[in-house]
Amino acid sequence: MEKPSPIIGHKIGKASIINLEKGKIPPQAVDLEEVVLGAMMIDKKGVDEVIDILHPDAFYKDAHRYIYEAIFKLFESSEPVDLLTVSSQLRK
């Protein structure tokens, strides 16, 4: 009988192997991604604190990555970062 591939979420002992089927590490807390993005849109200080630490690849969900990239573009061009400007940037 053929053994299943160990890279598709099977457990070895207490540790489970990461599912690399799509080439991404499964999210640890997608809801925290939303909190970070929300804080960046609500408070300019949030953008200042996060922009040098995180990069788009830090986000698991593609939608979150796109939002972060829109925030980053606005920040780079010294435009205000809020829900309206981010929404507008995403439509471009």
N, C-alpha and C positions, 0 to 999 in steps of 0.2 A: 504494500500500500504506500502511495506517495505521501510524504510529509508535507503539511501546509507550510507556506512561506512564513518565517518568523517575523517578517516586517509588516504583516497585515494585522496587527493588534492582538496577537496571541500573548499569553502571559508566561513569563519565565520566573518561577519562584514568586516572590512578592512584587517584583518590579514588572511592569508591563512595557512591552516594546512600543515605541512610538509608531503611529500609523503614518508612514511616509508615502502612501499611495499617490497623493497629489503633490508631494514635495514640500509640504508645510508641516510644521509642528502644530498639533491640535491646540486650540486656544485654551489658555488657562482661565481667562476671565474676560469674555467679550463685553460684558456689561461695564467693566472698568475702562475698556477702550472708549465706550460711549461717554463715560464720566469725564475722561481726559479731554475728549473733543468738545464736550459741552462747556467745560471750564475754560477752554481756550477761546470759545466764542462769547462767553459771558464777561470775562475779566481779562484785560490786556496783560496783567501781571502773569496770568496763567500761560499766555503765549510766550512771554519772555522767559519763564522758567522751564518750559518744555521744549522749545524750539531747538536748543542746543543739545538736548539729551536724546530725543526720539527722532527716528527717521521713518519714512513711509513703510519700510519693510518690517517695522516693529508691530504693525497692525495685522491681525489675522484675516479679518474680513476685508474684501476688496473695497466695499463701500466706505469703510472707515479709512482705508488708505487714500482713496480719492478725496475724501473730506480733508484729511490732513494735508495732502498736496495742495488743495485749494487754499487752505489757511496759510500754508508756507508761502505760496505765491503772493498772497495779499500782504503778508508780513514783510517779505522781501521788497515789495514796491511801496512800502510805508503807507498802505491803505488800511482803513479801519477793518478790524476782524469782528464780525457779528453775524447773526443768522442771515440777514439780508444779503450782505456782501459775499458771504460764503456760498449761499444759494445761487447768486448771480454768477460767481466764478465757476461753479460746477456746470452751469448751463453753457459756458463758452466752449 
